[in-house]
Amino acid sequence: MMLYYHTPISLTLIFVPVLLLIQVIFTVGISLLLAMANLFLRDVKYLLEMVLTVWMFATSVVYPMDLVGGRLGLILKLNPMTPIIDGFRSTILLGRWPSPLPLLLATVLAFASLVVGWLVFHRAEYRFAEYA
């Protein structure tokens, strides 16, 4: 696709697997929590649909973060997916390395969500058969 749209291919593309790994770790951590919550509270799947829609617009998926300022910009920068999406945008489209500090914070949060999700999931695992 990059060749078709004449997007320059740069050395920063080697960082894309690292960004993908951070995103997968964060997603697995959140997914473990949501899977367990959905088993015990059946309405979680309906709430999740609404939350994901709002979360997409609260992340810089459609627009770059440079266009948002003020208090809203500060709130949107607290979103853990923002540095990951901005990292993909920087490395793939702009040919620049992502900002290290926000990405480091997102990485720490991704690993924290994985650890918390894993622990909570496995502590509640023995009760899964009762609710299934």
N, C-alpha and C positions, 0 to 999 in steps of 0.2 A: 504494500500500500504506500509505503514511503517513496518508493521509486516511481510509482504511478503518479503521485501528487507532487513529485519533484521536491520532496522534503530532504534537505541535506542529511546525510548519514554521518554521525560524528562518533568519536571515541566514547562519549558519555553513555552510549547505548549499553556498554558493558555493566552499567550500574542498574539497569532495569531488573535483572533477576534478584538483586538485593532488595529493591523496592517491592517486588512481588512477594518475596519471602516475608517481609515485614507485614504486608497486607494479609497474607495467608495466616500468619501467626495471630494477628489481631482478630481475624474473622473466625478462626477456630475457637479462640477463647470466648468470644461473644456467642458463638453458635452453641457451645457446650452449656452455657448459662440459659440460653433461650430454649434449647431442647428440653432441659430439665424443667424449666418453668412452664413450658407448654404441656408437659405431661401432668403436672399438678394443677395448673390453672388453664383450662381449655380456651379461654378468651385471648390468650397471649398471641395467637396467630393472627387474630383480627387487629389487635393493637399494633402488632409488628408491621403490618401493611401500611398503616398510617404513619408510623414512626419512620419507616424507611423512605417514604415519600418526602416527609419534612426534612429528614437527614440529608437526602440528596441535594436539596436546595440550600441546606445549611453547610454544605461542603462545596468547595470551588470546582464542581464538576462542569457546570455550564459556563462559568465566568472565572476569570483570574482574580485572585485576592487583591491585586493592586487596584482594582476598580471599586473596592468597598473600603470605606473609611469610617472614622468615628467609633462610637460605641458598638455598632453592629459589626464592624470589622474586627474589633477586639474580641467580641463574643464568638465570631466565626473562626478566629484563629485558635480558640480553645478546643475546637473540634479535633479529635485525634486523627481523623482521616484527611484533614486539610494538608498537612505536610506531605503525606503520601501521594495524594493526587497532584499537588504542586510539584513534587519530585518527579512524577511521571511526565508532567507537562514540560518541566525544565529539561529533563534528559532526552526525551523523544522529540519534542517539537522545537525547542529553543537551542538545543545542543549545549546546555550549561549544566554544571553540577548542581545538585539540590543544596539548599541551605542546610548546613550540618546540625546546628543546634535544634531547630524544630524537628528535624528528622530523628535526632537522637532521643528527644523527648517522646516522639511517637513510637520509637522502637522500645523504649522502656515501658511505656504504657501497653504496647502490644504484648510484651512478655508478661507483664503483670496481669493482663486480662487472661492470658493463657493459663498462668499458674492458679489464679482465683477460679477460673472456669473449671479447670481440671480438679481442683480440690473440692469444690462445691458439688460437682457432678458425681465424683466418686464417693463422697460422703452420703449422698442421697441415693446412690445406686441400689442399695439393698431394698429400698421401698418401691422401686420401679414396677415390680411384678404386681404389687397391690393395686396400683392405679391404672395399669395398662388394660 
